[in-house]
Amino acid sequence: GSLDDQRLRQACLLWGVHPQRLNAGATYWYRDLAQASGLRGRVAYARWAGDDARFAWEVGVGKGEDGKPITGV
């Protein structure tokens, strides 16, 4: 997830994920992602975690809807 269209396309190409516009810097971004996907249970994700000067995607798997923080690598 990202608010930048270029980064969303990049995530699609790199990991085959479905693009979702969201503020990946928001405190509860994982809840927004789970709700937007319409999925239950664990959700795989890739989110932009860098600034404009570096290439920094975070990928991981988490539950999202239960309110527990999701962590990735």
N, CA and C atoms as an extended XYZ file, in Angstrom:
219
Properties=species:S:1:pos:R:3:atomname:S:1:resname:S:1:resid:I:1 pbc="F F F"
N         0.806       -1.186        0.000 N   GLY     1
C         0.000        0.000        0.000 CA  GLY     1
C         0.849        1.250        0.000 C   GLY     1
N         0.348        2.244       -0.661 N   SER     2
C         1.014        3.538       -0.745 CA  SER     2
C         0.001        4.543       -1.263 C   SER     2
N         0.318        5.809       -1.137 N   LEU     3
C        -0.503        6.854       -1.745 CA  LEU     3
C         0.055        7.262       -3.102 C   LEU     3
N         1.183        6.701       -3.494 N   ASP     4
C         1.864        7.048       -4.737 CA  ASP     4
C         1.593        5.979       -5.798 C   ASP     4
N         1.042        6.382       -6.950 N   ASP     5
C         0.684        5.422       -7.999 CA  ASP     5
C         1.888        4.654       -8.535 C   ASP     5
N         3.033        5.315       -8.673 N   GLN     6
C         4.229        4.639       -9.174 CA  GLN     6
C         4.667        3.530       -8.219 C   GLN     6
N         4.609        3.789       -6.938 N   ARG     7
C         4.986        2.769       -5.955 CA  ARG     7
C         3.997        1.605       -5.953 C   ARG     7
N         2.720        1.901       -6.180 N   LEU     8
C         1.731        0.825       -6.257 CA  LEU     8
C         2.014       -0.086       -7.444 C   LEU     8
N         2.337        0.505       -8.599 N   ARG     9
C         2.674       -0.302       -9.779 CA  ARG     9
C         3.933       -1.127       -9.522 C   ARG     9
N         4.889       -0.529       -8.839 N   GLN    10
C         6.135       -1.209       -8.504 CA  GLN    10
C         5.855       -2.439       -7.638 C   GLN    10
N         4.995       -2.307       -6.652 N   ALA    11
C         4.647       -3.434       -5.777 CA  ALA    11
C         3.967       -4.549       -6.567 C   ALA    11
N         3.111       -4.178       -7.503 N   CYS    12
C         2.434       -5.181       -8.338 CA  CYS    12
C         3.450       -5.994       -9.132 C   CYS    12
N         4.441       -5.309       -9.702 N   LEU    13
C         5.455       -5.992      -10.501 CA  LEU    13
C         6.395       -6.840       -9.646 C   LEU    13
N         6.794       -6.328       -8.499 N   LEU    14
C         7.759       -7.040       -7.659 CA  LEU    14
C         7.170       -8.254       -6.958 C   LEU    14
N         5.964       -8.134       -6.432 N   TRP    15
C         5.410       -9.195       -5.586 CA  TRP    15
C         4.058       -9.730       -6.042 C   TRP    15
N         3.504       -9.201       -7.099 N   GLY    16
C         2.221       -9.687       -7.576 CA  GLY    16
C         1.068       -9.394       -6.638 C   GLY    16
N         1.180       -8.315       -5.865 N   VAL    17
C         0.115       -7.945       -4.931 CA  VAL    17
C        -0.910       -7.055       -5.621 C   VAL    17
N        -2.095       -6.966       -5.065 N   HIS    18
C        -3.116       -6.057       -5.563 CA  HIS    18
C        -2.847       -4.673       -4.981 C   HIS    18
N        -2.860       -3.635       -5.810 N   PRO    19
C        -2.573       -2.286       -5.304 CA  PRO    19
C        -3.703       -1.756       -4.437 C   PRO    19
N        -3.342       -1.074       -3.375 N   GLN    20
C        -4.327       -0.438       -2.505 CA  GLN    20
C        -3.780        0.896       -2.051 C   GLN    20
N        -4.500        1.970       -2.398 N   ARG    21
C        -4.073        3.303       -1.975 CA  ARG    21
C        -4.369        3.462       -0.489 C   ARG    21
N        -3.318        3.676        0.298 N   LEU    22
C        -3.486        3.924        1.724 CA  LEU    22
C        -2.258        4.632        2.252 C   LEU    22
N        -2.420        5.266        3.375 N   ASN    23
C        -1.319        5.960        4.027 CA  ASN    23
C        -0.557        4.943        4.867 C   ASN    23
N         0.531        4.423        4.312 N   ALA    24
C         1.304        3.387        4.992 CA  ALA    24
C         2.009        3.905        6.237 C   ALA    24
N         2.000        5.213        6.448 N   GLY    25
C         2.594        5.779        7.647 CA  GLY    25
C         1.593        5.962        8.774 C   GLY    25
N         0.325        5.705        8.506 N   ALA    26
C        -0.718        5.863        9.526 CA  ALA    26
C        -0.579        4.786       10.601 C   ALA    26
N        -1.009        5.091       11.800 N   THR    27
C        -0.884        4.158       12.919 CA  THR    27
C        -1.642        2.856       12.672 C   THR    27
N        -2.836        2.940       12.118 N   TYR    28
C        -3.662        1.747       11.914 CA  TYR    28
C        -3.811        1.394       10.440 C   TYR    28
N        -2.748        1.549        9.658 N   TRP    29
C        -2.812        1.257        8.231 CA  TRP    29
C        -3.208       -0.192        7.983 C   TRP    29
N        -2.814       -1.117        8.856 N   TYR    30
C        -3.104       -2.534        8.651 CA  TYR    30
C        -4.599       -2.823        8.727 C   TYR    30
N        -5.331       -2.070        9.554 N   ARG    31
C        -6.794       -2.235        9.600 CA  ARG    31
C        -7.422       -1.748        8.299 C   ARG    31
N        -6.938       -0.619        7.795 N   ASP    32
C        -7.441       -0.097        6.519 CA  ASP    32
C        -7.206       -1.099        5.400 C   ASP    32
N        -6.036       -1.719        5.390 N   LEU    33
C        -5.707       -2.694        4.356 CA  LEU    33
C        -6.620       -3.915        4.436 C   LEU    33
N        -6.820       -4.439        5.633 N   ALA    34
C        -7.673       -5.616        5.804 CA  ALA    34
C        -9.110       -5.313        5.394 C   ALA    34
N        -9.611       -4.145        5.766 N   GLN    35
C       -10.980       -3.773        5.406 CA  GLN    35
C       -11.118       -3.549        3.905 C   GLN    35
N       -10.127       -2.921        3.287 N   ALA    36
C       -10.190       -2.662        1.846 CA  ALA    36
C       -10.119       -3.949        1.037 C   ALA    36
N        -9.368       -4.934        1.535 N   SER    37
C        -9.219       -6.186        0.796 CA  SER    37
C       -10.457       -7.062        0.900 C   SER    37
N       -11.246       -6.865        1.963 N   GLY    38
C       -12.423       -7.697        2.155 CA  GLY    38
C       -12.073       -9.113        2.575 C   GLY    38
N       -10.829       -9.321        2.994 N   LEU    39
C       -10.382      -10.655        3.379 CA  LEU    39
C       -10.425      -10.829        4.886 C   LEU    39
N       -10.569      -12.055        5.322 N   ARG    40
C       -10.535      -12.399        6.738 CA  ARG    40
C        -9.250      -13.177        7.011 C   ARG    40
N        -8.806      -13.138        8.245 N   GLY    41
C        -7.613      -13.899        8.609 CA  GLY    41
C        -6.334      -13.192        8.190 C   GLY    41
N        -5.322      -13.966        7.917 N   ARG    42
C        -4.017      -13.399        7.592 CA  ARG    42
C        -4.001      -12.768        6.203 C   ARG    42
N        -3.281      -11.653        6.104 N   VAL    43
C        -3.164      -10.916        4.846 CA  VAL    43
C        -1.687      -10.674        4.573 C   VAL    43
N        -1.216      -11.057        3.381 N   ALA    44
C         0.152      -10.728        2.968 CA  ALA    44
C         0.136       -9.303        2.435 C   ALA    44
N         1.205       -8.572        2.684 N   TYR    45
C         1.229       -7.177        2.256 CA  TYR    45
C         2.629       -6.739        1.851 C   TYR    45
N         2.682       -5.666        1.091 N   ALA    46
C         3.912       -4.930        0.794 CA  ALA    46
C         3.535       -3.467        0.949 C   ALA    46
N         4.282       -2.725        1.759 N   ARG    47
C         3.981       -1.311        1.946 CA  ARG    47
C         5.255       -0.499        1.834 C   ARG    47
N         5.125        0.714        1.350 N   TRP    48
C         6.264        1.603        1.233 CA  TRP    48
C         6.680        2.031        2.624 C   TRP    48
N         7.945        1.829        2.980 N   ALA    49
C         8.429        2.144        4.318 CA  ALA    49
C         9.664        3.040        4.278 C   ALA    49
N         9.905        3.665        3.143 N   GLY    50
C        11.083        4.518        3.017 CA  GLY    50
C        10.711        5.953        2.734 C   GLY    50
N        11.722        6.778        2.622 N   ASP    51
C        11.469        8.157        2.230 CA  ASP    51
C        11.667        8.271        0.720 C   ASP    51
N        11.586        9.473        0.187 N   ASP    52
C        11.692        9.655       -1.258 CA  ASP    52
C        13.076        9.337       -1.809 C   ASP    52
N        14.092        9.342       -0.970 N   ALA    53
C        15.463        9.173       -1.436 CA  ALA    53
C        15.931        7.719       -1.484 C   ALA    53
N        15.144        6.793       -0.974 N   ARG    54
C        15.622        5.412       -0.975 CA  ARG    54
C        14.508        4.433       -1.315 C   ARG    54
N        14.919        3.275       -1.764 N   PHE    55
C        14.008        2.194       -2.139 CA  PHE    55
C        13.820        1.315       -0.911 C   PHE    55
N        12.667        1.359       -0.284 N   ALA    56
C        12.481        0.635        0.972 CA  ALA    56
C        11.067        0.093        1.104 C   ALA    56
N        10.839       -1.091        0.575 N   TRP    57
C         9.556       -1.762        0.733 CA  TRP    57
C         9.623       -2.685        1.939 C   TRP    57
N         8.532       -2.759        2.667 N   GLU    58
C         8.392       -3.708        3.772 CA  GLU    58
C         7.372       -4.739        3.330 C   GLU    58
N         7.675       -6.008        3.521 N   VAL    59
C         6.728       -7.073        3.194 CA  VAL    59
C         6.499       -7.914        4.441 C   VAL    59
N         5.328       -8.487        4.544 N   GLY    60
C         5.031       -9.305        5.711 CA  GLY    60
C         3.666       -9.958        5.608 C   GLY    60
N         3.296      -10.646        6.665 N   VAL    61
C         1.996      -11.297        6.776 CA  VAL    61
C         1.459      -10.978        8.161 C   VAL    61
N         0.189      -10.632        8.243 N   GLY    62
C        -0.389      -10.318        9.540 CA  GLY    62
C        -1.885      -10.511        9.545 C   GLY    62
N        -2.502      -10.317       10.699 N   LYS    63
C        -3.942      -10.520       10.845 CA  LYS    63
C        -4.754       -9.282       10.536 C   LYS    63
N        -4.284       -8.113       10.908 N   GLY    64
C        -4.952       -6.876       10.523 CA  GLY    64
C        -6.248       -6.536       11.219 C   GLY    64
N        -7.295       -7.281       11.007 N   GLU    65
C        -8.606       -6.923       11.534 CA  GLU    65
C        -8.725       -7.072       13.044 C   GLU    65
N        -7.861       -7.858       13.655 N   ASP    66
C        -7.972       -8.070       15.096 CA  ASP    66
C        -7.330       -6.955       15.916 C   ASP    66
N        -6.743       -5.965       15.244 N   GLY    67
C        -6.162       -4.832       15.946 CA  GLY    67
C        -4.737       -5.038       16.414 C   GLY    67
N        -4.187       -6.223       16.231 N   LYS    68
C        -2.800       -6.463       16.619 CA  LYS    68
C        -1.874       -5.877       15.556 C   LYS    68
N        -0.777       -5.246       15.981 N   PRO    69
C         0.161       -4.683       15.011 CA  PRO    69
C         0.723       -5.758       14.088 C   PRO    69
N         0.952       -5.380       12.848 N   ILE    70
C         1.558       -6.271       11.871 CA  ILE    70
C         3.014       -5.863       11.727 C   ILE    70
N         3.909       -6.817       11.735 N   THR    71
C         5.317       -6.508       11.521 CA  THR    71
C         5.804       -7.228       10.284 C   THR    71
N         6.802       -6.692        9.669 N   GLY    72
C         7.333       -7.287        8.456 CA  GLY    72
C         8.835       -7.137        8.394 C   GLY    72
N         9.385       -7.433        7.236 N   VAL    73
C        10.826       -7.319        7.012 CA  VAL    73
C        11.094       -6.477        5.790 C   VAL    73
